[in-house]
Amino acid sequence: MRKSDVHWTCVAPAAYVEPGTRTGKSRVGTDELITAANGESCILMEDDAIAMVDELEKGANHRKRVSVGY
């Protein structure tokens, strides 16, 4: 994909995605899995969905892979 002319952004969630009540908090990284200080990698489905839409609307990471987590 990186060598193509296609407009893309790949948003990779944390290792564990669970349902819950949206917190409005998340962190965005690059090609590395995002983990908390305790080593866990998780995010709520609701926060993951908002982070994905934000990335696509902003277009800040055009033609890049980003990771999302807490």
N, C-alpha and C positions, 0 to 999 in steps of 0.2 A: 504494500500500500504506500509506503514512503516514497517509492520511485514513481508512483502513478500521478495522474493529474486530478485524482478524486479529492474532493473536499471532505475531510473526515476528522473526527476526534474520538478516541477510544477512552471510555471512562470505566475503570476497573474498580469494583467495590472492595470492601474489606473482606477478610477471610470468612467471617460470619455475618450474615445479614438476617436480621430478625424483625418481626413486627413489633410495633410499640407506638407510643405517642411522640410525635415530632418534637425534637428539641431545638431545631434551628441552628444546631452547631455541627460543624464537620471541618475536617482539614483536607486540603487538596495537595497531593504530591506529584511526583513524576513517575518514573518506572519502578519505584520501590513500593512494596506493601507498607501501608501506614499502620503503625502499631502504637499502642498507648505505652506509658512508662513501665507498666507491668508485663509488656510483651504481647498482650492480647490485640487482635485485629478484628474489630467489629464495628457495625453501624446499623442503625435502624432503617428499615425499608423506606420509611417516610423521609428521613434525612438524606438517604442515598438518592432518592428520586429528585428531590429539590436540588441537590448538588449536580446531578446530571443535567437538569434543565438549565441551571445557572451557567454551567460550562458551555453548553451549546449556544445559549443566548449571548454570552459575552464574547465568544470566539477568541478568547485569549490563548487557547492552546490548540490552534488550528494545526492539523497534521501532526498531532502529538498524542501520546498515551498518557493519561493522568490516572492517579489512584485517589480514592476517597475513603476516609475513615475518621475515627475519633482520635 
